[in-house]
């Protein structure tokens, strides 16, 4: 009885867990840059494409507000509670820690009550627009791996734009528009991510899904990264090979999920009605309690570690690459142009390592008997002649003879036997008796001269010759027919 009850509870928990976590918590491969393997040449490094682990990127950002004095509390002011917009006795005071709401409270640990939050000044200058730009900068290229989530402590704004930059804030492009009325605010038809497809996944849309007025249970705004991944990896993100293949071959798709900066443009606070209540302007403000941005350092598939030192993120580059994004070859390793790693072929990818420059391998010598050149080539290796192998081209491939310049063996004492009493000399040639010739001493000399006859003493095949063996085999095969 107790066992069956336990199994039922366990099954229920597994079901609930699968519903609560529709996406894997950790996804992807490429977490190793190189590994040692054993080959005929001994232990060598096998290089693979690699990338850092996904993490909470808000720990490494810098935040900037525009206008700079938009945060409430200087001077102190009162504002209305969100749950009761006519209860306007809450105070914001930058000089009192318990009453201050600075920008860093958008990124601190949440989970306690009441939650901490950043808050703007109220809309006391209405009808002048109350607009705020919140810029998140990493001074580093990052790749987004999870939804961007913004939690408001006020009502969600009536109008907002999420923007991205790929050049450290010099230029900006929209990521997504948010509005209670997309057509009125941005002259765009409302859409959601569910309306997109593989072919339209890069479309910039306006959504009304996250802008429902002044409601206490409507605080969160999403920018859906994983729903866009799902167009390629499936609804549960289980076919990551398909997504990686698309990211590898479609630069626009890869760039879509890549940023150096994000900018949240708050254009109109939550009003909740058609008209602004000018008698209670302390109702209108922006307040954000949490921003979540998950991603990884972009290291061009040349690193698994990204370090944060002196307020700066930097890839710990492998594959003889260097730079903040592993975007160039190290000195003396410019034997071919730099290239990013590749996700393909799945699952290890291609490292595209930087190789030694010719100037750095001048002291690399090769065996002149087995190598095309007596020095290493531009890749830092000896270029071996056909049949030779080894780091210095000083070994023959199996079945080849060093005495013949690593050409295939003419004879040996295992499979390529010299016939008719001949002997094998250094695997290069057979030393034949006077009466025989040919590569394996398989022919009579008199046959070449056309002088073989009954009186020559060379007409009958000797014992053990191929001809006699063939004749014996034919007679043995035919004997049953003669009985």
C-alpha positions in Angstrom: 0.0 0.0 0.0 2.7 2.5 1.0 4.9 1.5 -1.9 2.1 2.0 -4.4 1.3 5.4 -2.8 5.0 6.4 -3.0 5.2 5.4 -6.7 2.0 7.4 -7.5 3.5 10.5 -5.8 6.8 10.0 -7.6 5.0 9.7 -10.9 3.0 12.9 -10.2 6.2 14.7 -9.3 7.9 13.7 -12.5 4.9 14.9 -14.5 4.8 18.2 -12.7 8.5 18.7 -13.0 8.4 18.2 -16.8 5.6 20.7 -17.1 7.3 23.3 -14.9 10.6 22.9 -16.9 9.6 22.8 -20.6 13.2 23.6 -21.6 16.4 21.9 -20.5 18.2 23.8 -17.8 21.5 23.2 -19.5 21.7 22.7 -23.2 24.4 22.5 -25.8 27.8 20.9 -26.3 31.2 22.2 -27.2 32.5 22.5 -23.6 36.0 21.1 -24.4 38.5 22.8 -26.6 41.0 19.9 -27.0 41.7 16.4 -25.8 44.6 14.1 -26.1 44.3 11.0 -28.4 46.6 8.2 -29.5 47.6 7.8 -33.1 50.3 6.0 -35.1 52.5 9.1 -34.4 51.9 8.8 -30.6 49.9 11.0 -28.3 48.6 14.2 -30.0 46.1 16.9 -29.4 42.7 16.7 -31.0 41.2 20.2 -31.3 37.4 20.9 -31.2 35.1 23.9 -31.4 34.3 25.1 -27.9 32.3 27.9 -26.1 31.8 29.1 -22.5 29.0 28.1 -20.3 25.8 30.2 -20.3 25.4 32.3 -17.2 23.6 35.3 -15.7 25.2 38.2 -17.6 23.7 41.0 -15.3 26.6 40.3 -12.9 29.0 41.9 -15.4 27.1 44.8 -16.9 27.3 48.6 -16.5 24.0 50.5 -16.4 23.4 54.0 -17.6 20.2 56.1 -17.4 19.2 58.9 -19.6 18.3 61.5 -18.5 20.9 61.0 -15.7 18.7 62.6 -13.1 15.6 60.6 -13.9 15.8 58.4 -10.7 13.4 59.5 -8.0 14.5 60.9 -4.6 16.5 64.0 -5.5 14.6 66.0 -4.4 12.4 63.7 -2.3 8.9 63.1 -3.6 5.8 61.1 -2.8 4.2 58.6 -5.2 1.1 56.4 -5.3 1.1 52.7 -4.4 0.6 50.4 -7.3 -2.1 48.4 -5.6 -4.1 51.5 -4.8 -3.3 54.4 -7.2 -5.1 56.9 -5.0 -3.0 56.1 -1.9 -0.2 58.5 -2.6 1.7 58.7 0.7 4.8 56.6 -0.3 8.0 58.5 -0.3 11.2 58.2 -2.4 14.3 59.9 -0.9 17.8 59.3 -2.3 19.4 60.5 0.9 17.7 57.8 3.0 18.8 54.2 2.2 15.5 52.7 3.2 13.6 55.1 0.9 16.1 55.2 -2.0 15.5 53.4 -5.3 18.9 53.6 -7.2 19.5 51.7 -10.6 21.5 48.9 -9.1 18.4 47.6 -7.4 17.3 46.3 -10.8 20.0 43.7 -10.6 20.3 42.7 -6.9 19.1 39.4 -5.5 15.3 39.2 -5.4 13.2 36.8 -3.3 12.6 38.9 -0.2 9.5 40.9 0.6 9.1 43.7 0.0 11.1 43.5 -3.2 13.8 46.2 -4.0 13.4 48.2 -7.2 14.7 51.1 -9.2 12.1 53.9 -9.7 11.9 57.0 -11.9 10.6 60.4 -10.9 6.8 60.8 -11.3 5.1 62.4 -14.3 4.8 65.7 -12.6 5.8 67.6 -15.8 2.8 66.2 -17.8 2.1 66.8 -20.7 5.8 66.7 -21.4 6.6 63.0 -22.2 8.0 60.9 -19.4 10.7 58.9 -21.2 13.7 57.0 -19.9 16.6 55.1 -21.7 18.2 52.3 -19.6 21.4 51.1 -21.3 23.0 47.9 -20.3 26.7 47.6 -21.5 29.1 44.7 -21.3 32.1 46.2 -23.3 32.2 42.7 -24.7 30.3 40.8 -27.4 27.9 38.3 -25.8 25.5 35.6 -27.2 22.1 35.4 -25.7 20.9 32.0 -24.6 17.7 32.6 -22.7 14.7 35.0 -22.6 15.3 38.6 -21.5 12.9 39.1 -18.6 12.1 42.5 -17.2 10.0 42.6 -14.0 8.2 45.9 -13.3 7.2 47.0 -9.8 4.9 49.7 -11.4 2.5 48.8 -14.1 4.0 47.7 -17.4 4.6 50.6 -19.7 2.0 51.5 -22.4 4.9 52.0 -24.9 8.4 50.5 -24.8 11.1 49.5 -27.2 13.9 47.0 -26.6 16.9 47.8 -28.7 20.3 46.2 -29.3 23.8 47.3 -30.4 26.5 45.2 -32.0 29.1 48.0 -32.0 29.3 49.1 -28.3 26.5 51.6 -28.5 27.5 53.5 -31.6 24.5 52.4 -33.5 21.2 50.8 -32.4 18.5 48.6 -34.0 15.2 47.6 -32.6 14.8 44.1 -31.1 11.0 44.4 -30.3 8.2 46.9 -29.8 5.8 46.8 -26.9 2.5 48.7 -26.7 -1.1 48.6 -25.5 -2.0 49.7 -29.1 0.8 48.8 -31.6 -1.0 50.4 -34.6 -1.5 53.7 -32.7 2.0 53.8 -31.1 4.2 52.4 -33.8 2.1 52.0 -36.9 2.6 48.3 -36.8 0.1 45.4 -36.7 0.3 43.5 -33.4 2.0 40.1 -33.4 3.5 37.6 -31.0 6.4 35.2 -31.4 3.9 32.4 -32.1 3.0 34.2 -35.3 6.6 33.7 -36.6 8.3 30.8 -38.3 11.7 29.6 -39.3 11.6 31.9 -42.3 10.4 35.0 -40.4 12.2 34.5 -37.1 14.3 37.6 -37.6 11.3 39.8 -38.1 11.0 42.8 -35.7 7.5 42.7 -34.3 5.3 44.8 -32.0 3.5 42.9 -29.4 0.5 43.9 -27.1 0.9 40.7 -25.1 2.9 42.4 -22.3 1.3 45.9 -22.0 -1.9 45.4 -20.2 -2.4 48.5 -18.1 -2.3 48.9 -14.4 -2.7 45.5 -12.9 -0.9 44.1 -9.8 -0.6 40.6 -11.4 0.9 41.8 -14.7 4.5 42.8 -14.0 6.7 40.8 -16.4 7.8 41.6 -20.0 9.7 39.0 -22.1 11.9 39.0 -25.1 11.6 35.4 -26.2 14.9 33.9 -27.1 14.1 30.2 -26.5 10.8 30.4 -28.5 12.8 31.6 -31.4 15.4 28.7 -30.8 12.4 26.3 -30.8 11.7 27.0 -34.5 14.9 25.0 -35.2 15.5 22.8 -32.2 11.8 21.8 -31.6 9.4 22.9 -28.8 11.5 21.2 -26.1 14.9 22.3 -27.5 16.0 18.7 -27.8 17.3 18.9 -31.4 20.1 21.3 -30.6 22.1 19.9 -33.5 19.6 21.5 -35.9 19.9 24.9 -34.2 23.7 24.8 -34.1 23.7 23.9 -37.8 21.5 26.9 -38.6 23.7 29.2 -36.4 26.8 28.0 -38.1 25.6 28.5 -41.7 23.4 31.6 -41.3 25.3 34.7 -40.1 22.2 36.9 -39.8 20.6 34.4 -37.4 23.8 34.2 -35.4 24.1 38.0 -35.3 20.4 38.3 -34.2 21.2 36.7 -30.9 24.5 38.6 -30.4 24.8 41.9 -28.6 27.3 44.2 -27.0 24.7 46.4 -25.4 20.9 46.4 -24.7 18.7 49.5 -24.4 15.3 49.6 -22.8 13.4 52.7 -24.0 10.5 53.5 -21.7 8.3 55.9 -23.8 5.0 56.1 -21.9 4.1 54.8 -18.4 1.2 52.6 -17.5 -1.9 54.8 -17.7 -4.6 52.2 -17.6 -7.3 54.6 -19.0 -7.8 56.6 -22.1 -7.0 59.9 -20.4 -4.2 60.8 -18.0 -5.5 61.8 -14.6 -3.9 65.2 -14.2 -5.0 65.5 -10.6 -3.0 62.5 -9.6 0.2 62.6 -11.6 2.1 60.8 -8.8 0.4 57.6 -10.1 2.5 57.6 -13.2 6.2 56.5 -13.0 8.4 53.5 -14.0 9.7 51.0 -11.5 11.7 47.9 -12.3 12.6 45.3 -9.6 14.5 42.8 -11.8 16.2 42.3 -15.2 17.4 38.9 -16.3 19.8 38.5 -19.2 21.4 35.0 -19.7 24.1 34.4 -22.2 27.7 33.6 -22.8 30.8 35.5 -23.9 31.3 35.3 -27.6 34.7 33.7 -28.2 34.2 32.5 -31.8 34.2 28.9 -30.6 37.8 29.2 -29.5 37.4 29.2 -25.7 35.5 27.6 -22.8 36.4 30.2 -20.2 35.5 33.9 -20.0 37.1 35.8 -17.1 36.0 39.0 -15.4 39.0 41.0 -14.4 39.3 44.8 -13.8 35.6 45.2 -14.6 36.1 43.6 -18.0 35.1 40.3 -19.6 37.8 38.5 -21.7 37.9 35.1 -23.3 40.7 32.8 -22.3 41.5 31.8 -25.9 42.6 28.4 -27.1 43.6 27.2 -30.6 46.5 29.7 -30.8 44.0 32.6 -31.0 44.0 35.9 -29.0 41.9 39.0 -28.4 38.8 39.8 -26.3 36.7 37.6 -28.6 39.6 35.3 -29.8 39.2 37.2 -33.0 42.7 36.9 -34.4 45.7 34.6 -34.5 48.6 34.9 -32.0 52.0 36.2 -33.0 53.9 33.5 -34.9 50.7 31.6 -35.6 49.6 33.4 -38.8 50.3 30.6 -41.2 46.8 31.0 -42.6 44.0 33.5 -42.2 42.1 33.5 -38.8 38.7 31.8 -38.9 36.1 31.3 -36.2 35.4 27.7 -35.1 32.5 25.8 -36.6 29.7 23.9 -35.0 29.9 21.5 -37.8 30.3 18.5 -38.0 28.0 17.8 -35.0 28.9 17.1 -32.2 32.6 18.2 -32.0 32.7 20.8 -34.7 35.8 22.1 -36.3 38.4 24.1 -34.3 40.0 26.0 -37.3 43.2 26.4 -35.2 45.7 29.1 -36.1 48.9 27.4 -37.4 52.6 28.5 -37.2 53.9 31.2 -39.5 56.7 30.3 -41.9 59.0 32.7 -40.2 58.5 30.9 -36.9 59.3 27.5 -38.2 62.7 28.2 -39.9 64.4 25.8 -37.5 62.0 22.9 -38.3 64.0 20.4 -40.4 62.7 17.4 -42.3 64.4 14.2 -43.6 65.4 15.0 -47.2 65.0 11.4 -48.3 61.3 11.3 -47.2 60.2 14.9 -47.4 59.3 17.1 -50.4 61.3 19.9 -48.7 64.0 20.0 -46.1 62.1 22.5 -44.0 58.6 22.5 -42.5 55.8 24.1 -44.6 53.6 27.0 -43.6 51.5 24.8 -41.3 54.5 23.8 -39.2 54.7 20.3 -40.5 57.0 18.3 -42.9 55.4 17.6 -46.2 56.1 13.9 -46.7 56.6 12.1 -50.0 54.3 9.3 -51.1 54.8 6.3 -48.9 56.6 8.1 -46.0 55.2 9.3 -42.7 56.3 10.5 -39.2 56.9 14.0 -37.8 60.1 14.3 -39.9 59.1 12.1 -42.8 61.7 9.5 -41.7 59.4 6.5 -41.5 57.8 4.3 -44.2 54.2 3.4 -44.3 53.4 -0.3 -43.6 54.2 -2.4 -46.7 56.8 0.1 -48.0 60.6 -0.2 -47.9 63.0 2.5 -46.9 65.6 1.1 -49.2 63.4 1.8 -52.2 62.6 5.4 -51.0 59.5 4.1 -49.2 58.0 2.6 -52.3 55.8 -0.5 -52.0 57.8 -3.7 -51.3 58.6 -5.8 -54.3 59.1 -8.9 -52.2 59.1 -10.1 -48.6 59.2 -13.3 -46.7 55.5 -13.3 -45.8 53.2 -12.7 -48.9 55.4 -11.6 -51.8 57.7 -14.7 -52.1 60.4 -14.9 -54.7 59.7 -18.1 -56.8 61.8 -20.8 -58.3 64.5 -20.6 -55.7 64.9 -16.8 -55.9 65.9 -14.8 -52.7 64.4 -11.4 -51.6 67.0 -8.6 -51.3 66.1 -5.8 -49.0 62.4 -6.0 -50.1 63.6 -4.3 -53.2 64.1 -7.1 -55.8 64.4 -10.9 -56.1 67.8 -12.4 -56.9 66.8 -15.2 -59.4 68.6 -18.4 -60.4 70.3 -18.2 -63.8 67.5 -19.9 -65.6 64.7 -17.6 -64.4 63.8 -14.0 -64.6 60.9 -11.7 -63.8 60.0 -9.6 -60.8 59.4 -12.7 -58.7 61.6 -15.1 -60.8 58.4 -16.4 -62.2 59.5 -16.7 -65.9 62.0 -18.9 -67.8 64.7 -16.9 -69.5 64.4 -19.0 -72.6 60.8 -17.9 -73.0 61.9 -14.3 -73.5 64.4 -15.5 -76.2 61.9 -17.9 -77.8 64.4 -20.8 -77.5 62.6 -23.0 -75.1 62.5 -26.6 -76.5 62.7 -30.3 -75.5 66.4 -30.3 -76.0 67.0 -27.1 -74.0 66.4 -28.8 -70.8 64.1 -25.9 -69.9 60.8 -26.9 -71.4 59.4 -28.8 -68.4 58.4 -26.8 -65.4 60.5 -27.6 -62.3 58.9 -29.1 -59.2 57.1 -26.5 -57.2 56.8 -24.0 -60.0 53.4 -22.1 -60.4 52.7 -23.9 -63.7 53.1 -27.4 -62.1 51.0 -26.4 -59.2 48.3 -25.1 -61.5 48.3 -28.3 -63.5 48.1 -30.4 -60.4 45.1 -28.4 -59.2 43.4 -28.8 -62.5 43.9 -32.6 -62.5 42.6 -32.8 -58.9 39.5 -30.8 -59.9 38.9 -33.0 -62.9 39.6 -36.4 -61.4 36.0 -37.0 -60.1 34.7 -36.7 -63.7 37.1 -39.5 -64.7 35.9 -42.1 -62.3 
